[in-house]
Amino acid sequence: MLSLDLPPSPSSPELAQANRILVVEDEDLIREMLVLALEEEGYEVVTAIDGRTALSLLQDAEPNDGEFPFNLLILDLMLPQINGLDLCRLLRYRGNPVPILILSAKASETDRVLGLEVGADDYLTKPFSMRELVARCRALLRRQRFSCLPPTPTPVLQLRDIILYPQECRVTVRGEEVNFSPKEFRLLELFMSHPRRVWSRDQLIDQVWGADFLGDTKTVDVHIRWLREKLERDPSQPDYLITVRGFGYRFG
């Protein structure tokens, strides 16, 4: 089910320091190999063999100083009791921002898009290379670390009846406050900072997800659809987020 090639020792030990990873996998061999590879990298690893146990671990561990107990969740989809998609959907509904890397034997485009739509940050299909998995974990943890840095002061952004407050991570649409995920907020801030500029998918990936993103660029389309549902009066005929066929997207 997976390539057992183990990655070399971590080149950046500071990235592994204090990072706790929850691995939710019911196949013993895969779970044990994941633990071995991640601990070799210096990460602290906690495991669960079903969705209910994972949910209990995520609920019972109280955040310290506003920080969540795990820095990354590696999540199989085909789990006993609570499947991975439902667990992912529930965590996002409750506002848990932990980065989620899905592992699945389901390799179709529909399955990958569905995993991203319910809130996963990355999707890796089985069989997989352990080197690639560790690289994806590093990328997700690196982006999480940078997203937690104090923001540079930025003026309030407004376009027609949408107002974005960068310092407060807050958006109002037609006078009503609307909640956005971190990725949605960063996308909207980028668009509003450069009105009418056309952005390709690759450019949006570089700006919001980072140049080391290893996932599918279709995640951009998924997030655009979510933004339209929150911004537009009629998402099927958008007034703000416009598709420029053959090029990408622009705002305004």
C-alpha positions as CSV (number, residue, x, y, z in Angstrom):
1,M,0.0,0.0,0.0
2,L,3.0,2.3,0.4
3,S,6.6,2.7,-0.4
4,L,8.7,2.0,2.7
5,D,11.5,4.3,1.7
6,L,12.3,6.3,4.8
7,P,13.3,10.0,4.5
8,P,16.7,11.3,5.5
9,S,17.2,13.0,8.8
10,P,15.4,16.4,8.9
11,S,17.4,19.2,7.4
12,S,15.6,21.8,9.5
13,P,15.2,20.5,13.1
14,E,13.5,23.7,14.1
15,L,10.5,22.8,11.9
16,A,10.0,19.6,13.9
17,Q,10.4,21.2,17.3
18,A,7.2,21.2,19.4
19,N,5.1,19.9,16.5
20,R,2.5,17.3,17.5
21,I,0.9,15.2,14.8
22,L,-2.3,13.1,15.2
23,V,-2.3,10.1,12.9
24,V,-5.7,8.5,12.3
25,E,-5.3,5.2,10.4
26,D,-6.8,1.8,11.1
27,E,-4.3,-0.3,9.0
28,D,-1.6,-1.4,11.5
29,L,1.3,-1.5,9.0
30,I,0.6,1.9,7.5
31,R,0.1,3.5,11.0
32,E,3.3,2.0,12.4
33,M,5.3,3.1,9.3
34,L,3.9,6.6,9.6
35,V,4.8,6.8,13.3
36,L,8.3,5.5,12.6
37,A,9.0,8.0,9.7
38,L,7.5,11.0,11.6
39,E,9.3,10.3,14.8
40,E,12.6,10.0,12.8
41,E,11.9,13.6,11.7
42,G,11.6,14.6,15.3
43,Y,7.8,15.0,15.5
44,E,5.7,14.0,18.5
45,V,3.1,11.5,17.2
46,V,-0.2,10.5,18.7
47,T,-2.3,7.8,17.0
48,A,-5.9,6.7,16.7
49,I,-7.4,3.7,14.9
50,D,-10.9,5.1,14.4
51,G,-12.7,8.3,13.9
52,R,-14.5,8.4,17.3
53,T,-11.2,8.0,19.2
54,A,-9.7,10.8,17.1
55,L,-12.6,13.1,17.8
56,S,-12.3,12.4,21.5
57,L,-8.6,13.2,21.4
58,L,-9.3,16.5,19.6
59,Q,-12.1,17.4,21.9
60,D,-10.5,16.4,25.3
61,A,-7.1,18.0,24.9
62,E,-7.6,21.6,26.0
63,P,-5.8,24.3,23.9
64,N,-3.0,26.1,25.7
65,D,-3.0,29.9,25.4
66,G,-5.4,29.6,22.5
67,E,-3.3,27.0,20.7
68,F,-4.8,23.7,19.5
69,P,-3.3,20.5,20.9
70,F,-2.2,19.2,17.5
71,N,-0.3,21.0,14.7
72,L,-1.3,18.5,12.0
73,L,-3.8,15.8,11.4
74,I,-3.1,12.9,9.0
75,L,-6.4,11.3,8.3
76,D,-7.4,8.1,6.5
77,L,-10.9,8.2,5.0
78,M,-12.1,4.7,5.4
79,L,-12.3,4.5,9.2
80,P,-14.5,2.6,11.6
81,Q,-17.3,4.4,13.5
82,I,-16.8,7.9,12.1
83,N,-15.3,8.1,8.6
84,G,-12.6,10.6,7.7
85,L,-14.8,12.9,5.6
86,D,-17.4,13.3,8.4
87,L,-14.6,13.9,10.9
88,C,-13.0,16.5,8.7
89,R,-16.4,18.2,8.0
90,L,-17.2,18.3,11.8
91,L,-13.8,19.8,12.7
92,R,-14.2,22.6,10.2
93,Y,-17.8,23.2,11.3
94,R,-16.6,23.6,14.9
95,G,-13.9,26.1,13.8
96,N,-10.9,23.8,14.4
97,P,-8.1,25.1,12.1
98,V,-5.7,22.2,12.4
99,P,-4.1,21.5,9.0
100,I,-5.5,18.2,7.6
101,L,-3.7,15.8,5.2
102,I,-6.0,13.1,3.9
103,L,-4.7,9.7,3.0
104,S,-7.0,7.6,0.8
105,A,-7.0,4.7,-1.7
106,K,-9.7,6.7,-3.5
107,A,-7.8,8.4,-6.3
108,S,-10.4,9.9,-8.6
109,E,-10.7,13.6,-9.2
110,T,-14.1,13.6,-7.7
111,D,-12.8,12.1,-4.5
112,R,-9.9,14.5,-4.2
113,V,-12.2,17.5,-4.8
114,L,-14.6,16.2,-2.2
115,G,-11.9,15.9,0.3
116,L,-10.8,19.5,-0.3
117,E,-14.4,20.7,-0.2
118,V,-15.0,19.4,3.3
119,G,-12.0,21.2,4.6
120,A,-8.8,19.2,4.0
121,D,-5.6,21.1,3.2
122,D,-4.0,18.4,1.2
123,Y,-4.8,15.0,-0.3
124,L,-2.4,12.1,-0.9
125,T,-3.5,8.8,-2.5
126,K,-2.4,5.3,-1.6
127,P,0.0,3.8,-2.4
128,F,2.3,6.7,-1.5
129,S,6.0,7.4,-1.0
130,M,6.9,8.1,2.6
131,R,9.3,10.7,1.4
132,E,6.5,12.6,-0.3
133,L,4.3,12.3,2.7
134,V,7.0,13.8,5.0
135,A,7.6,16.6,2.5
136,R,3.8,17.4,2.5
137,C,3.8,17.4,6.3
138,R,6.7,19.8,6.4
139,A,5.0,22.1,3.9
140,L,1.7,22.2,5.9
141,L,3.5,22.8,9.2
142,R,5.7,25.5,7.6
143,R,2.6,27.3,6.2
144,Q,0.9,27.0,9.6
145,R,3.9,28.5,11.4
146,F,4.0,31.5,8.9
147,S,0.3,32.1,9.2
148,C,0.6,32.5,12.9
149,L,3.2,35.4,12.6
150,P,1.9,38.8,13.6
151,P,0.5,40.6,10.6
152,T,2.0,43.7,9.1
153,P,-0.3,46.7,9.7
154,T,-2.6,47.0,6.6
155,P,-5.3,49.5,5.9
156,V,-9.0,48.6,5.8
157,L,-10.0,47.4,2.3
158,Q,-13.4,48.2,0.8
159,L,-15.0,47.5,-2.6
160,R,-18.6,48.5,-2.9
161,D,-20.4,46.8,0.0
162,I,-17.6,44.4,1.1
163,I,-15.3,45.7,3.8
164,L,-12.2,43.7,5.0
165,Y,-10.4,44.5,8.2
166,P,-7.0,42.9,8.0
167,Q,-5.9,43.6,11.6
168,E,-9.1,42.1,12.9
169,C,-9.4,39.2,10.4
170,R,-13.0,40.4,9.9
171,V,-15.2,40.9,6.9
172,T,-18.6,42.5,6.5
173,V,-20.8,41.9,3.4
174,R,-23.7,44.3,2.8
175,G,-23.4,45.3,6.5
176,E,-23.4,41.8,7.9
177,E,-20.4,40.1,9.4
178,V,-19.4,36.9,7.6
179,N,-17.0,34.2,8.8
180,F,-14.2,33.0,6.5
181,S,-11.7,30.3,6.9
182,P,-8.0,31.4,7.0
183,K,-7.4,30.4,3.4
184,E,-10.6,32.1,2.2
185,F,-9.7,35.3,4.1
186,R,-6.2,35.4,2.6
187,L,-7.6,34.9,-0.9
188,L,-10.1,37.7,-0.4
189,E,-7.5,40.0,1.0
190,L,-5.2,39.3,-2.0
191,F,-8.1,40.0,-4.4
192,M,-9.2,43.2,-2.7
193,S,-5.6,44.5,-2.4
194,H,-5.3,44.2,-6.3
195,P,-8.8,44.9,-7.7
196,R,-9.3,43.9,-11.3
197,R,-5.9,42.1,-11.5
198,V,-6.3,38.7,-13.1
199,W,-4.7,35.9,-11.1
200,S,-3.9,32.4,-12.5
201,R,-4.4,29.4,-10.3
202,D,-0.6,28.9,-10.0
203,Q,-0.2,32.5,-8.9
204,L,-2.9,32.2,-6.3
205,I,-1.3,29.0,-5.0
206,D,2.1,30.8,-4.7
207,Q,0.6,33.7,-2.9
208,V,-1.8,32.0,-0.5
209,W,-0.7,28.3,-0.1
210,G,3.0,28.9,-0.8
211,A,5.4,27.9,-3.5
212,D,6.1,24.5,-1.8
213,F,2.4,23.5,-2.0
214,L,2.2,19.9,-3.3
215,G,-1.5,19.5,-3.7
216,D,-4.0,19.8,-6.6
217,T,-4.5,23.3,-8.1
218,K,-8.2,22.4,-8.1
219,T,-8.3,23.5,-4.5
220,V,-8.3,27.1,-5.9
221,D,-11.5,26.4,-7.7
222,V,-13.0,25.0,-4.5
223,H,-12.1,28.0,-2.5
224,I,-13.4,30.4,-5.2
225,R,-16.7,28.6,-5.1
226,W,-16.8,29.0,-1.3
227,L,-16.0,32.7,-1.5
228,R,-18.7,33.2,-4.0
229,E,-21.3,31.6,-1.8
230,K,-20.4,34.0,1.0
231,L,-20.0,37.2,-1.1
232,E,-22.4,37.0,-4.1
233,R,-26.1,37.6,-4.1
234,D,-26.3,34.9,-6.8
235,P,-23.1,32.7,-6.9
236,S,-24.0,31.4,-10.3
237,Q,-23.8,34.9,-11.7
238,P,-21.0,36.6,-9.7
239,D,-20.6,40.3,-9.5
240,Y,-17.3,40.3,-7.5
241,L,-15.3,37.2,-8.3
242,I,-15.2,36.9,-12.0
243,T,-13.8,34.0,-14.1
244,V,-11.6,35.2,-16.9
245,R,-11.6,32.2,-19.2
246,G,-8.2,30.8,-20.1
247,F,-6.5,33.1,-17.6
248,G,-7.9,32.8,-14.1
249,Y,-9.9,35.0,-11.7
250,R,-10.2,38.7,-11.0
251,F,-12.0,40.7,-8.3
252,G,-14.3,43.6,-9.2
